[in-house]
Amino acid sequence: MLLQRGVFTADVRYRLRRLEIRLPPLHERRAEIPIYVKHFLAACRDWTGLDGPREVAANALTVFRLGDYRGNLRDLASFVELAYVEAGAQGGERIEVRHLPPELRQPMRFVPHGDREANRTVLEHALALCGGRVSEAARLIGASRSHVYELLSQQTARMSGVSGTPAITGRRGASRTSR
């Protein structure tokens, strides 16, 4: 450390410490992820000089928001770049879930009688991957459809003060609200 080698005095260290800024990791600031994704998407257009996708589908944005970014913004930027190139290679106008790298498309582990908040996050991720189709999402995470509907109804009950319920679709694609 510089203080031990005599490069810094204790006084200088004390003065610099007053300027310390704590920046929480990205997983604690998930609400900011869509802003960063849009920024990195614009940067990809500038960086590559290609006329690639200009927007991100809502369900793909949800998957980005729920992703695990060990390297924080560097990982997120890398995933956006990979999705941009993949979507551009397929002639896509926007980034869809199918363009995302496989490690982002894997839902986290669902534990039937585990932590409810963690299970809600897993369910939200799976629903985003499956375009809101409950049957597919339940199959993907290894839960019964009734358990998924139960989690959705609990979430809706918690959000009773919020207008509107997230639309979900059944097996035949008919839109409905949670039971």
Sequence and secondary structure as in RCSB ss.txt:
>XXXX:A:sequence
MLLQRGVFTADVRYRLRRLEIRLPPLHERRAEIPIYVKHFLAACRDWTGLDGPREVAANALTVFRLGDYRGNLRD
LASFVELAYVEAGAQGGERIEVRHLPPELRQPMRFVPHGDREANRTVLEHALALCGGRVSEAARLIGASRSHVYE
LLSQQTARMSGVSGTPAITGRRGASRTSR
>XXXX:A:secstr
 TTTTTSS HHHHHHHHTT      GGG GGGHHHHHHHHHHHHHHHH      EE HHHHHHHHH   TTTHHH
HHHHHHHHHHHHHHTT SEE GGGS HHHHS     TTS HHHHHHHHHHHHHHTTTBHHHHHHHHT  HHHHHH
HHHHHHHHTTTSSS   EE TT  EE   
